[in-house]
Amino acid sequence: MSFQEDFNKLSDKIRQYRDEAKVRMHLAGQEAKDEWEELEQDWERFRGKLNNIAHEAEESSQEAREHARKLGESLREGYEKIRNRLK
């Protein structure tokens, strides 16, 4: 699987977790809402990095790619945590 496909797959999984969590947010307490707001800021940074990397995939440094991957994994874990808490 190519680098771009890996990121697209990660982005799709994050989007799925995000959407599921968002549907359940009205049932959440303030702690989950605060955590959600922090994740939303990280989500915006991740999408920006992903867009930059996608447009400059050939020129993106390995360091930038790894940073984006780590941020993506952190987001996935955060949204998954909220989603699981709201089940």
Backbone torsions as a table, in degrees:
resi	resn	phi	psi	omega
1	MET	NA	137.9	-177.9
2	SER	-77.5	164.9	178.3
3	PHE	-56.3	-47.0	-179.2
4	GLN	-62.4	-41.6	178.3
5	GLU	-64.1	-39.9	176.8
6	ASP	-58.9	-46.9	-179.3
7	PHE	-67.6	-37.8	177.9
8	ASN	-64.6	-40.4	178.5
9	LYS	-64.4	-45.3	177.9
10	LEU	-61.4	-44.7	179.3
11	SER	-61.7	-41.5	178.0
12	ASP	-63.2	-41.3	179.4
13	LYS	-66.3	-42.4	177.6
14	ILE	-61.1	-45.2	-179.8
15	ARG	-60.2	-41.5	179.0
16	GLN	-61.9	-50.6	179.5
17	TYR	-60.7	-41.6	-179.3
18	ARG	-61.9	-47.6	-179.0
19	ASP	-63.1	-42.4	178.8
20	GLU	-63.3	-43.0	-179.7
21	ALA	-66.9	-39.2	-178.6
22	LYS	-61.6	-40.0	179.0
23	VAL	-60.7	-34.9	-176.2
24	ARG	-93.1	-2.8	-174.1
25	MET	-61.8	-30.1	-178.3
26	HIS	-64.0	-17.2	178.4
27	LEU	-93.6	-6.2	-172.1
28	ALA	-83.4	156.3	174.3
29	GLY	-82.4	176.9	-176.9
30	GLN	-61.3	-36.0	-179.9
31	GLU	-60.0	-46.2	178.8
32	ALA	-65.4	-36.7	178.7
33	LYS	-65.1	-41.1	177.3
34	ASP	-63.5	-43.9	178.3
35	GLU	-62.1	-39.4	178.3
36	TRP	-59.9	-46.1	-178.7
37	GLU	-60.9	-40.9	177.3
38	GLU	-64.0	-42.6	179.2
39	LEU	-65.1	-36.4	179.3
40	GLU	-62.7	-38.7	176.9
41	GLN	-64.9	-42.8	177.5
42	ASP	-65.1	-36.6	178.7
43	TRP	-60.1	-45.2	179.3
44	GLU	-62.9	-40.9	177.4
45	ARG	-64.5	-42.5	179.6
46	PHE	-61.4	-46.9	-179.8
47	ARG	-61.4	-39.4	177.1
48	GLY	-63.4	-45.0	178.3
49	LYS	-63.4	-42.7	-179.8
50	LEU	-62.4	-42.2	178.1
51	ASN	-63.5	-42.7	177.9
52	ASN	-62.5	-44.8	-179.1
53	ILE	-65.6	-40.0	-179.9
54	ALA	-62.0	-40.6	-178.9
55	HIS	-75.7	-23.3	-176.6
56	GLU	-125.4	34.8	-172.0
57	ALA	-52.8	-41.5	-178.8
58	GLU	-69.3	-30.7	-174.0
59	GLU	-97.7	-9.1	-178.0
60	SER	-67.8	136.3	179.5
61	SER	-74.5	155.8	176.6
62	GLN	-60.4	-35.9	179.5
63	GLU	-63.0	-44.2	179.0
64	ALA	-64.7	-40.7	178.4
65	ARG	-63.4	-43.5	-178.7
66	GLU	-66.4	-39.8	177.9
67	HIS	-62.1	-44.6	179.1
68	ALA	-64.0	-39.8	179.7
69	ARG	-63.9	-43.7	179.5
70	LYS	-64.4	-42.4	177.6
71	LEU	-62.1	-41.9	178.4
72	GLY	-62.3	-43.5	178.8
73	GLU	-65.0	-39.3	177.7
74	SER	-63.4	-42.6	177.0
75	LEU	-62.6	-45.8	180.0
76	ARG	-56.8	-46.5	179.9
77	GLU	-63.7	-40.9	180.0
78	GLY	-64.7	-47.7	178.5
79	TYR	-66.0	-37.5	178.0
80	GLU	-63.4	-40.8	179.2
81	LYS	-60.8	-47.5	178.4
82	ILE	-63.5	-44.7	179.9
83	ARG	-58.3	-46.4	-179.1
84	ASN	-66.8	-35.8	178.8
85	ARG	-65.6	-29.8	-176.1
86	LEU	-90.8	-0.6	-179.5
87	LYS	-70.5	NA	NA
